[in-house]
Amino acid sequence: MKSRTELIERAIERYIEDLKGSKVLVLREWTPTKAKAAVVKFLKNRPSAYVSDIIEALGMEPDLAFRTVDTLLREGAVDRAA
């Protein structure tokens, strides 16, 4: 590279390109009860979904989403988790 400025410009261009494929996830506050109801409602419209789909669609913390799905599995409300 010819200059420090060129190095910085290229680094910024690469960084911007990397960000284009990124998603911003807005997390919401969920109580366990409301999370459970929201997941059941979500799955009624999508009989086949990944936990990551639930996290993204509902803005749910991953830990809460996995715990909620696990609870629903134990209760028999859903068939399996992916």
Secondary structure by P-SEA (a helix, b strand, c coil): cccaaaaaaaaaaaaaaaaccbbbbbbbbbcaaaaaaaaaaaaaacccccaaaaaaaacccaaaaaaaaaaaaaaccccccc
